[in-house]
Amino acid sequence: MIGAGVLIILVVVFGFLGIIPLFKDTNTTTDPNFPTTKVDLVLWGTEPQIAFAGAIKAYQDQHKNVQVKYTQFSDEGAYETALINALAQGKGPDVFMVKNLWNNKYRGIMAPAYTALVTQQMITSLFPSVVLNDFVYQGNVYASPLSLDALVLYYNKDLFNTSALLTPPATWDEVISDSARIRQLTASKAITQAGIALGETKNISRFADIIGTLMMQSGAKINVASSTAVKFDDSAQKAVNFYAQFAQSANTNYTWDQHFSSSREAFVQGLVGMVVDYETLRSDIKKKNPFFNFGVTLLPQISGSLASQKTTFANYWGLAVSQQSPNRYVGWDFVKSATMNPPVSSQYLSATGKLPALNSLIQKEFGGDNDVFARSFLIAKTWQEPDPKIVDSAFSTMIQDVVSGKSDSRQAAAAAATIINTAASL
């Protein structure tokens, strides 16, 4: 009995000393590459504090030596400026939110993932294919998505009913037909009720994304030679003409002009039958007019297009790790935990109201209120934009020149490509 007692005492003592794993902390990482010293990880983003509260708690519970501090920026423009200035001074965050179209622009400041943590194969299996296109370059993973969003078609059910339209359009030919039935013009061609918000740039939300989608649906090969050089071929030019026609007063499909304040406001006010936009519009409608009678459907496609040609545009945020960070390994381990762990990711989605990026969570949305968006994520694509701001400006000039008759689509598209490629080479 005395010997047994001594043995028990020795086991307890050795357990506390860590010589035997009796009292080993099961939350502590077993990764030999993970530091054992204290790590302060700085995270920057545009979401409220509560958005990352779950991810931070889950990570700190598992890694007792890591403290994650989050800094919120409420304005996207101010955030981008602050991020670039801080990194230029060597004082940037370890981990930061990044838009999917920023990858080409800011890849130089983003540290690729350690293959011991995240690989291209993981991105391919866990997320829709658009993520591979946006966040993976030459086999290296540069970011991982927090959520997804994609362009869909919103339609005013009341205007559809009064126009004897029973179902929303599935093709662009049907859009043209439905728009003509909804549209109301005065004798002087003033638009009192628009069919669809297309054709202009300054008063249409995300017009460049819409134009890019039309180009891709038309089969345009925008990127040539490298990931940044662009060329707008005949198919792209056809897409430009299709988009511009809705704002050309001499065109039979004329239905939109500059007198509308914005596509979103006009839709909520019942002044336009259809708009192309992201899920964020649905959230705005519910806040501004919860009784507004509207529907959401998949973005229309070109008549006769194959399943492989069906396309919409993706717009979303991910998490990246700074090339300057002394904590790059921990940073990528945190990104993996926050974006690739379904229970942790679900906490972020619940706090923000956004829609999932993980395939395992997307499939749970099929058949529910988010079915249209979930199915859109699976066909979403982007093209390699060197700088979204430059693209927006070049596309705006391109469309305005075609609508006004200053240039034809070939000349306008060529000029836009020159502007974008010149900016990319600087």
N, C-alpha and C positions, 0 to 999 in steps of 0.2 A: 504493500500500500504506500509506504514511504517512497519507494522507487517510482511508482506511478505518479505520485504527487509531484516529485521532482521533475519528471519528464513533462508533465503538463505545464509546470512553471516555465521550463526551458522553451517549450514550444511557443508559449505566449510571449515570452521575452524576445525570442528570435523573430516572432511575427511582427512585433512592434518595431524592431530594428530593421525589418525588411530583408533579413537574411533568408527567410522562407516566405512564400507568397500568401501566408494565411490572411493577412490584412491588406493585401494589395488593392489599390484603388482601381476598380474595374472601369472607371471613366477616363483613366489616363491612357493616352495613345501608346501603342506598341510600335509605332513607326520609328525605326532607328534614325531616320533623317530629321525627325522633328526635334526642335531645340528643347532642352530641359530648363533653360534659364527663362526669366520673366520676359514676356513679349508684349509690347503695347502696339496694337494694330489700329490704324486710323482709317476709317471708312467715310467716304463722301458720296452724297447722292441728292436726289431731288424729292425723295419721298419723306413723309412725316416720320418722326421718331418711332412711332408704333409699328411702322412697316417692317423694320428690322429687329424689333424687340425679341421676337421669338427665335430668329436665327442666331442672334447674339447670345441669348441665354442658353440655347441648346449647345452652342459651341463652347462657351465658357464653362458650362457644366462638365463638358467632356475634357476640356483642356484647362486645368486649373491655373496654369502659368501664363495664360493669355487673357489680356483685357482688350476688348474692342470698343473704341470710342467712335460714335457716329456724329457727323456734322451734316445738317440739312440745309439745302439751298432751295428756296421756294420758286425761283424763276430759272427756267432752262437756259436762257441766254446768259444770265449772270453766272450761273453755275459753270457753263463752258468757259467763260472768260476767266473766272477765278481759278478753275482747274489748270488751264494753260499757263496762267501767270505764276501760280504756285509751283508748278513743275519746272518752269523756266528758272525759278529761283532756288530750285532744289529743296522746296519745302512742301511738296505735294503729299497727298495721302498715299497709304499703302495699297488700298483697294478703292475703286471708284466705279460709279455707274457710267455706262457707255451706251450710246445708241447704236443700233445695228448698222446704220449707214456711216458711222464714224470710223469704222475699222481701217479703211484705206487712208483716211486723213490722219489718224493718230496712232497707227500701228507702231511707229517708232518709239512711242512712249509707253507701250504696253509690253509687259513681260510675257512671253509664251509660257504655257503651262508645263510643269514638270511631268514627263511621261509616267513617272511613278505614281502620279496622282490622277491626271486627266489625259486622255488620248483622243485622237480623231475618231477612233472606233467607238468610243463611249458617246461622243457627240452624235454620231450617226445612229446609234441604237436608241438613245434616250430622247432625242428631239426630232421634230419634223425637218425635212431636208433643207429648208431655207436657212436654218441655223448653221449648217455645215458651210453653206455658201457665204454667209455673212461673217462668221467668227473663226473660221479655219482658213489658214493660208499656208500653202506649201507644206501641209501636213502638221503644222503647229496650231494649237488652240490658243486664241488670244482673248476670248471672253466666253461667258456662259450666260444664257438668258434667264431672267427672273420671271418673265411672263411673255405672252405673245398678243399681237393685235393684227388685224388684216382688214383691207378694204372690203366693204359689203355695200349692197344697195338698200337704202331706206326709201319707203314709199308711204305716202299719205293715204290711208285706207278710205277716208271720207271722200277725197278727190277721186280716188279710183272708183268708188261706188257711184258717185254722181256722174262719172264718165262711162258707166256701164262696163267697167273693167273688173273681171272677177278674180284674176290671178296676176301676180307680179311678173314682169318680163324675165325670161331666162336667156335671151339673146339680145344683141345690140339692135338687130332688125326690129325686134318687138319693142325695144325702148323707143325707137324712132316712131313707131306706130302709136304707142301709148302716149308719148309726149305730145303728138299732134292732137290727140283727142282731149287731153287735159288742158293744153295751152289755150289762152284767151288773149286775143289781140284787138286793139281798137282799129278804127279805119285808117289811122295814121301809123299803124304798126307798133303802137306802144304796147308793151307787154303788161297785162294786168294780172295774169296768172301763168306761171311758167310750167312747162312740162317737166324739164329736168335741168339741174344746175350744172351745165357744161359749156365750154367755149371761151370763157374768160379766165383770168388768172388772179387778179387782185381781190376778187370777192368770192373765190371758191377755195374752200379748205383743202389743203394737200393736193393742189392741182398738179404738181410735178409728179407725185406718186401715181395719180390717175393716168397721166400721159405716158409715163413709163410702163404702166401696166398695159395700156392699149398697144404700145409698141411691141411688148413681149407677146401679147396675144396674137399679134399680126405676124409673128415669126421673125421679128427683127433681131439681128445679131449686133447688139449695141457695142459690146466690148471686143476690141480687136487687138492683136499683137501682144497686149499685156493686160493686166487687171485694171489699168487706169485709162488707157487710150480708148476713145470712143469714136464710132462712126454711125451715122443715122442713114441707113440704106433705104431702098425703095419702100420696104415694108414699114419702116419707121415713119417715112414721109406720108404714107397713106393714113397712118394713125394720127398724125398731126392734122391732116385735112379732116378726118372724121371728127376729131375733138373740136376744131375751130368752127365747123359748120353751124353749131348750135348758137353761135354769137354773131353770125353774119346775116345782117338784115335782109339781104337779097336771096338768101338760101331758103328753100321751102321748109327746112327743119329748124329755122330760127326760133329760139325760145328763151334766150337769156341775154341780159346785157348788164352794163355797169351801174344801172340805177338801183339795183338790189344792194343792200348794205353788205350782206354775206350770205353764203349758201346755207349756213346753219341757222341764222336768224330767219331767213325767208322760209325755211322748212318748218320751223316751230310756229311761225305766224300763219302757216297755211297758204303761202304764196307760191309754192312750187310743189309739184307732185312727187319728184324723186331727187335724191341726192346720193352721191357716192362718198362714203366717209368711214371712219373707224368706230370701234366700240365706244370710244370716249363721247361720241355724239349721243348715244343712247343714255349714258349717264347724265349728260347735260339736259336732255329732254326730260328725264324723270325728275330733275331738280326744278326746272323752269316751268314745266307744264305736265304734271303727272297724269292728267286725263287726256293727253293728246293721243289721238287714234292713229297709230302708225304701225308698220310692219317692217321686218328685216328679211332680206333674202340674199342668196349668193350673188356675187358680182356677175352681171351678164357676160356671156362669152360670144365669140364669133360663131355665127350659124355654121353648123357642120364641122366644128372643130373636134378633134379627137380628144379622148380623155387625157392623154399626155400633154395636150396643148392648153388645157384649162388652167387659167392663171389669175391670181390676184396679187396684191402687194402687201408686204409685211412691214410693220413699224413697231419696234419694241426696244426695251432696255435690257442690258445685261450687266454683269459684273466683270471688271478687268483688274489686273494687278499692275502697279506702276513698275516700269523698268528701273526706276531710281530706288525703289524700296529695299531696305536691308532685310526685310522680312518676307521676301517673295515666296518662299516655300510655305510659310504659315498663311500668307495671303491666299495662295491658290488652294490650300487645304480648306480655308474658310469659304472661298467661292464654291468649291465642290460641295461642301456641307449645305450651304444656303440655297443652291440652285438644283442640285441633283438628288437631294433627299426628299422624297414626296411629303412626309409629314412636316418637315421644316418649310418646304416651299409652300405648302398649303396654308401655313400661318401667314406668310407674306401675302398670299392671294386674298385671304380673308380680311386682312388689315387694310388692303388697298382697293379691294373690289375688282382687281384685274383678273385676267383669264390665264389659264396655265400654259406653260411651255413644254412640260414633260409629257411625253406620249401617254404614260400611264394615267395621268390626270386628265388629259384631253379626251380620252375615250369615255371617261365618266360623264362628259358633257353631252355626248350624243343623245338625241331624243329629248333633251330638256330645253330650257329657255335659251341656252347658249349654243344650241345645235348648229346654227348657221355659222357662227364664228369658229366653232371647233372644226367643222368641215372645211372652212376657209383656210385654216392654218395648214392643212395637209396639202393644199395646192398653192400656197403662197410662195412667191419668188421675189427677188430683187435683182438689180444689176449693179455692177461694181462702180458706184459713184465716187469719184476722187474727192469731192467736196460738196455736200448737199446744198450749202448756201450758194455756191457758184452755179450748180445745176438749176436751182430754183430761179435764179436771176436769168440764166441763159434761156431756160424754157419759157419764162414769162415774155421775154423779148421776142422769142421765136413765134409764140402764139399771137401776140399783139401785131406783129408784122404781117402774119397771114390773114388775120381777121380784118385788118385795115386795108389789105391789098397792097401794102408796101413791098412785100416779097411773096413769091410762091413758096410752097412747102419745101422744095428742093433747096432753094437759096437760103431760106430761114433755118432749115435743119443743118445745113453745112456751116452757117455762121455760128450756130449754137455749139456744134462740135468743136469748132476752132477755139471758141471762148473756153470751153471746158478743158480741152487738151492743153491749151496754153497755161491755164491756171494750175493744172496738174504737174506741169513740167517745171514750175517755179520752185 
